[in-house]
């Protein structure tokens, strides 16, 4: 069983990511190497020229 504080941390992370999920930048933009996402999470990124999100794998 996962401690309740971990659920709250995951919820806070999802809230933060949902506020920043749509990113409109050219494909030449440098990735944010400081951002880490827990295992099992992904980020949908919209790039200019695409109408659908591209799932980007983020490494720690």
Biotite code that builds the C-alpha atoms (Angstrom):
import biotite.structure as struc

atoms = struc.array([
    struc.Atom([0.000, 0.000, 0.000], chain_id="A", res_id=1, res_name="UNK", atom_name="CA", element="C"),
    struc.Atom([1.268, 3.458, -0.925], chain_id="A", res_id=2, res_name="UNK", atom_name="CA", element="C"),
    struc.Atom([1.417, 5.988, 1.939], chain_id="A", res_id=3, res_name="UNK", atom_name="CA", element="C"),
    struc.Atom([-1.157, 8.814, 1.603], chain_id="A", res_id=4, res_name="UNK", atom_name="CA", element="C"),
    struc.Atom([1.602, 11.417, 1.340], chain_id="A", res_id=5, res_name="UNK", atom_name="CA", element="C"),
    struc.Atom([2.832, 9.776, -1.870], chain_id="A", res_id=6, res_name="UNK", atom_name="CA", element="C"),
    struc.Atom([-0.683, 10.033, -3.316], chain_id="A", res_id=7, res_name="UNK", atom_name="CA", element="C"),
    struc.Atom([-0.735, 13.735, -2.453], chain_id="A", res_id=8, res_name="UNK", atom_name="CA", element="C"),
    struc.Atom([2.696, 14.215, -4.018], chain_id="A", res_id=9, res_name="UNK", atom_name="CA", element="C"),
    struc.Atom([1.561, 12.447, -7.201], chain_id="A", res_id=10, res_name="UNK", atom_name="CA", element="C"),
    struc.Atom([-1.607, 14.556, -7.298], chain_id="A", res_id=11, res_name="UNK", atom_name="CA", element="C"),
    struc.Atom([0.430, 17.745, -6.865], chain_id="A", res_id=12, res_name="UNK", atom_name="CA", element="C"),
    struc.Atom([2.748, 16.657, -9.688], chain_id="A", res_id=13, res_name="UNK", atom_name="CA", element="C"),
    struc.Atom([-0.180, 15.894, -11.994], chain_id="A", res_id=14, res_name="UNK", atom_name="CA", element="C"),
    struc.Atom([-1.723, 19.276, -11.190], chain_id="A", res_id=15, res_name="UNK", atom_name="CA", element="C"),
    struc.Atom([1.559, 20.992, -12.017], chain_id="A", res_id=16, res_name="UNK", atom_name="CA", element="C"),
    struc.Atom([1.982, 19.026, -15.237], chain_id="A", res_id=17, res_name="UNK", atom_name="CA", element="C"),
    struc.Atom([-1.609, 19.658, -16.332], chain_id="A", res_id=18, res_name="UNK", atom_name="CA", element="C"),
    struc.Atom([-0.975, 23.385, -15.999], chain_id="A", res_id=19, res_name="UNK", atom_name="CA", element="C"),
    struc.Atom([2.154, 23.072, -18.158], chain_id="A", res_id=20, res_name="UNK", atom_name="CA", element="C"),
    struc.Atom([1.179, 20.189, -20.449], chain_id="A", res_id=21, res_name="UNK", atom_name="CA", element="C"),
    struc.Atom([0.611, 22.245, -23.594], chain_id="A", res_id=22, res_name="UNK", atom_name="CA", element="C"),
    struc.Atom([3.901, 23.673, -24.776], chain_id="A", res_id=23, res_name="UNK", atom_name="CA", element="C"),
    struc.Atom([4.070, 25.449, -28.121], chain_id="A", res_id=24, res_name="UNK", atom_name="CA", element="C"),
    struc.Atom([7.697, 25.803, -29.135], chain_id="A", res_id=25, res_name="UNK", atom_name="CA", element="C"),
    struc.Atom([9.623, 25.082, -32.323], chain_id="A", res_id=26, res_name="UNK", atom_name="CA", element="C"),
    struc.Atom([11.157, 21.636, -32.665], chain_id="A", res_id=27, res_name="UNK", atom_name="CA", element="C"),
    struc.Atom([14.600, 23.207, -32.230], chain_id="A", res_id=28, res_name="UNK", atom_name="CA", element="C"),
    struc.Atom([13.879, 24.170, -28.606], chain_id="A", res_id=29, res_name="UNK", atom_name="CA", element="C"),
    struc.Atom([16.274, 22.588, -26.119], chain_id="A", res_id=30, res_name="UNK", atom_name="CA", element="C"),
    struc.Atom([14.638, 20.034, -23.800], chain_id="A", res_id=31, res_name="UNK", atom_name="CA", element="C"),
    struc.Atom([14.294, 20.866, -20.121], chain_id="A", res_id=32, res_name="UNK", atom_name="CA", element="C"),
    struc.Atom([16.940, 18.533, -18.729], chain_id="A", res_id=33, res_name="UNK", atom_name="CA", element="C"),
    struc.Atom([16.149, 19.506, -15.144], chain_id="A", res_id=34, res_name="UNK", atom_name="CA", element="C"),
    struc.Atom([12.633, 18.037, -15.248], chain_id="A", res_id=35, res_name="UNK", atom_name="CA", element="C"),
    struc.Atom([12.178, 14.508, -13.926], chain_id="A", res_id=36, res_name="UNK", atom_name="CA", element="C"),
    struc.Atom([8.967, 12.502, -13.968], chain_id="A", res_id=37, res_name="UNK", atom_name="CA", element="C"),
    struc.Atom([8.277, 9.470, -11.754], chain_id="A", res_id=38, res_name="UNK", atom_name="CA", element="C"),
    struc.Atom([8.116, 6.039, -13.390], chain_id="A", res_id=39, res_name="UNK", atom_name="CA", element="C"),
    struc.Atom([4.761, 5.444, -15.037], chain_id="A", res_id=40, res_name="UNK", atom_name="CA", element="C"),
    struc.Atom([4.160, 9.128, -15.850], chain_id="A", res_id=41, res_name="UNK", atom_name="CA", element="C"),
    struc.Atom([4.509, 10.786, -19.239], chain_id="A", res_id=42, res_name="UNK", atom_name="CA", element="C"),
    struc.Atom([4.155, 14.288, -20.607], chain_id="A", res_id=43, res_name="UNK", atom_name="CA", element="C"),
    struc.Atom([2.159, 15.180, -23.731], chain_id="A", res_id=44, res_name="UNK", atom_name="CA", element="C"),
    struc.Atom([3.981, 17.892, -25.647], chain_id="A", res_id=45, res_name="UNK", atom_name="CA", element="C"),
    struc.Atom([2.508, 19.920, -28.497], chain_id="A", res_id=46, res_name="UNK", atom_name="CA", element="C"),
    struc.Atom([5.113, 21.211, -30.943], chain_id="A", res_id=47, res_name="UNK", atom_name="CA", element="C"),
    struc.Atom([4.499, 23.754, -33.658], chain_id="A", res_id=48, res_name="UNK", atom_name="CA", element="C"),
    struc.Atom([3.411, 22.064, -36.865], chain_id="A", res_id=49, res_name="UNK", atom_name="CA", element="C"),
    struc.Atom([1.688, 19.155, -35.106], chain_id="A", res_id=50, res_name="UNK", atom_name="CA", element="C"),
    struc.Atom([-1.995, 18.924, -34.238], chain_id="A", res_id=51, res_name="UNK", atom_name="CA", element="C"),
    struc.Atom([-1.632, 15.918, -31.922], chain_id="A", res_id=52, res_name="UNK", atom_name="CA", element="C"),
    struc.Atom([0.548, 15.592, -28.821], chain_id="A", res_id=53, res_name="UNK", atom_name="CA", element="C"),
    struc.Atom([3.824, 13.707, -29.034], chain_id="A", res_id=54, res_name="UNK", atom_name="CA", element="C"),
    struc.Atom([4.664, 11.644, -25.950], chain_id="A", res_id=55, res_name="UNK", atom_name="CA", element="C"),
    struc.Atom([8.153, 12.520, -24.856], chain_id="A", res_id=56, res_name="UNK", atom_name="CA", element="C"),
    struc.Atom([10.180, 10.131, -22.693], chain_id="A", res_id=57, res_name="UNK", atom_name="CA", element="C"),
    struc.Atom([11.996, 12.059, -19.980], chain_id="A", res_id=58, res_name="UNK", atom_name="CA", element="C"),
    struc.Atom([15.155, 10.757, -18.350], chain_id="A", res_id=59, res_name="UNK", atom_name="CA", element="C"),
    struc.Atom([16.244, 11.743, -14.840], chain_id="A", res_id=60, res_name="UNK", atom_name="CA", element="C"),
])
